Amino acid sequence: MVELDEKLLERALKSVAKTGKYSLGLRETMKSLKGVKLLVYSNSLDKEVVTKIEDACRELAVPTISYPKTSVSLGRMCDRPFKVSVMSVKVAGDVDISPLINK
């Protein structure tokens, strides 16, 4: 799990939502973990679910970020009018996500 700069994360996720490829939601994300560059999850998830996510990501060497706010806030950050518990970035688009990953 990576510590994060919220402003940097917010800018990156908004840019990914506009120009990149990503998946939203726990089921959709867990089905397609191969090839994911970054996974962000909100603090609204149960500890058991977070453990499953982190174990699966560790097996595939996918970096994870725990977003310290709710899934409603994560949804807003992704420019969505609904709750988003998990977002996985497949293609970053116009943004460089390496500062988020290499912390």
C-alpha positions in Angstrom: 0.0 0.0 0.0 1.3 3.4 -0.9 1.0 6.7 1.1 -0.5 9.4 -1.1 -0.6 13.1 -1.8 -4.4 13.7 -2.2 -4.1 16.7 -4.6 -1.7 14.7 -6.9 -4.0 11.7 -6.7 -7.1 13.8 -7.5 -5.5 15.4 -10.6 -4.2 12.1 -11.8 -7.6 10.3 -11.4 -9.5 13.1 -13.1 -7.1 13.0 -16.0 -7.3 9.2 -16.2 -11.2 9.5 -16.2 -11.0 11.8 -19.2 -8.1 10.3 -21.3 -7.3 6.8 -20.0 -8.8 3.4 -19.6 -10.0 2.2 -16.3 -12.5 0.0 -14.4 -14.8 1.1 -11.6 -16.3 -1.1 -9.0 -15.1 -4.1 -6.9 -16.4 -6.9 -9.1 -15.4 -5.4 -12.4 -11.9 -4.6 -11.1 -11.3 -8.0 -9.5 -12.3 -9.7 -12.8 -9.7 -7.8 -14.8 -6.7 -7.3 -12.5 -4.1 -8.5 -15.1 -2.4 -5.5 -16.8 -3.6 -3.0 -14.2 -1.1 -0.2 -13.5 -2.6 1.1 -10.3 -5.6 0.2 -8.0 -7.2 2.8 -5.7 -9.8 1.8 -3.1 -11.8 3.8 -0.6 -12.0 3.4 3.1 -15.6 2.4 2.9 -14.7 -1.2 2.2 -14.6 -3.9 4.9 -11.2 -5.1 6.2 -11.9 -8.6 4.7 -12.5 -7.1 1.2 -9.4 -4.9 1.5 -7.3 -8.0 2.5 -8.6 -9.9 -0.6 -7.8 -6.9 -2.9 -4.3 -6.4 -1.5 -3.5 -10.2 -1.7 -4.7 -10.4 -5.3 -2.7 -7.2 -6.2 0.4 -8.5 -4.4 0.3 -11.7 -6.5 0.2 -9.7 -9.7 2.5 -6.9 -8.5 -0.2 -4.3 -8.9 0.4 -1.2 -6.7 -2.5 -0.2 -4.4 -3.5 3.1 -2.9 -5.9 3.3 0.1 -7.9 6.5 -0.5 -8.6 7.9 3.0 -12.1 9.1 2.3 -15.4 7.5 1.4 -16.6 5.9 -1.8 -18.7 9.0 -2.5 -15.6 11.2 -2.5 -13.8 8.7 -4.7 -16.7 8.8 -7.1 -16.6 12.6 -7.2 -12.9 12.5 -7.8 -13.5 10.2 -10.8 -16.2 12.6 -12.1 -19.0 10.1 -11.4 -22.3 11.0 -9.6 -22.3 7.7 -7.7 -20.2 5.8 -5.2 -17.0 4.2 -6.4 -15.4 1.8 -4.0 -12.5 0.7 -6.3 -10.9 2.1 -9.4 -8.3 0.3 -11.4 -6.1 2.2 -14.0 -5.3 0.2 -17.1 -4.0 2.9 -19.3 -3.1 6.3 -17.7 -3.8 8.4 -20.8 -2.3 11.9 -20.7 -1.1 11.7 -17.0 2.0 10.3 -15.5 1.0 8.1 -12.6 4.6 7.0 -11.7 4.8 9.6 -8.9 1.8 7.9 -7.3 3.3 4.4 -7.7 6.9 5.2 -6.7 6.2 6.6 -3.3 
